[in-house]
Amino acid sequence: MTRHFLRDDDLSPAELIEVLDLADAMKAAPFDHKPLAGPHTVALVFDRPTLRTQVSFAAGIAELGGNPMTVDGGLAAMGKREGVEDVARILGRQASAIVWRTAHQSDVDTMADHAGVPVLNALTDEFHPCQLLADLQTVREHKGRLAGVRVAFVGDGACNMGNSWVLAGASAGMHVVVGAPEGFTPDADVVARAVGIAQETGGSIQLSVDPLEAVKGADVVVTDSWVSMGREEESADRLRIFPPYGVTDELLAHAEPDAIVMHCLPAYRGKEISESVIEGPQSVVWDEAENRRHAQKAVLTWLLERS
Ligand code: NVA
C-alpha cells in the first residue's frame, strides 16, 4: 500500500517518533543516506509562494541522491488545464514521490488517490505537516523530549499551523494550548481527533481566548502570521483583532523562563512577533527552518521504504 503524508495524523504516534529519530540521524550525517540514488526524481509542485519548502526539499532530495524536479503550478495551470486526477497519473509516471503545496486539502487527497507514488502535503489551507516534523525535531533538540512538554500556540489558531499543532502535538504526547480569539480556533473536527489521540498518548488539548492564560507555564511558545496565504482580503479585520496575541517580551514573560519561541516563517515583525523576541535568545526559528531539510528527508525516505 502506498503511504502518503497529507496531514499530521497520517503518522501514528509510534511512527512519528521513528521519523523524528531518522531525521536526527540524517542531521548528524547528511550525506550518508542515499535512498534516491539513481537518481530517482521527486516532483515539487508549488501553486503558492514558497521559500523554505522549495529550498529545503530541493537540497534534501539532492542529499538523498535524488533529482528534485520543480513544477510551477501556475505554468502547469494545475486543476484548470487538466484535472488533478490526470496530473497525478502524469507525475506518478515520472517521479518516485510528489510534494505539493496548494490551497485545498481535498486536492492533495485526490492527488494521493491517483498518483500511485507517495504524496506529501507541502502546505494546504488546512495543514502544514512537514513544518510540524521540523518543529518537533527542534523541540526535542532544545527540550530533550516531547511527551509532557507544554506548548502555547498564540494567534490565528484557525490556520494550517494551528490545526497541525493540535494534531502533531497530541501525537507527541504534548500539552497544547491554543490562545486565539473567538472564531479563530482550530477546526472542531481536527480538535476532536486530536483530543482522541491525546487520550492515548497522555497529551492534552486546550483552547483559550486569553493569550496570557495560554502562555502561562509554557515550555514552547509558537506563533504564525495573522494573515495566511489566501486570506489577504481579511487583512484589515485581522490586524484589528489580533494585536493582543502578539508574542512580545511582555507576553513571553508569562511563559517558563527557559521557554523557546518558534515561528514557521515568514514573520511579520511588530505584528505576531516583536523584533526583540524573534532576534532574542529564546528564539529558535533558524534551527526550525534548517530542520525542514532533515525532517523532510526523513519522512520522504520513510514513506518510500513502506510503499
Ligand atoms: N499559515 C501560513 C504558513 C506559512 C508557511 C500560511 O498559510 O500562509
Residues whose N, C-alpha, C, O or C-beta is under 5 A from the ligand:
A	BS01	NVA	C159 N160 M161 D224 V227 S228 M229 C264 L265
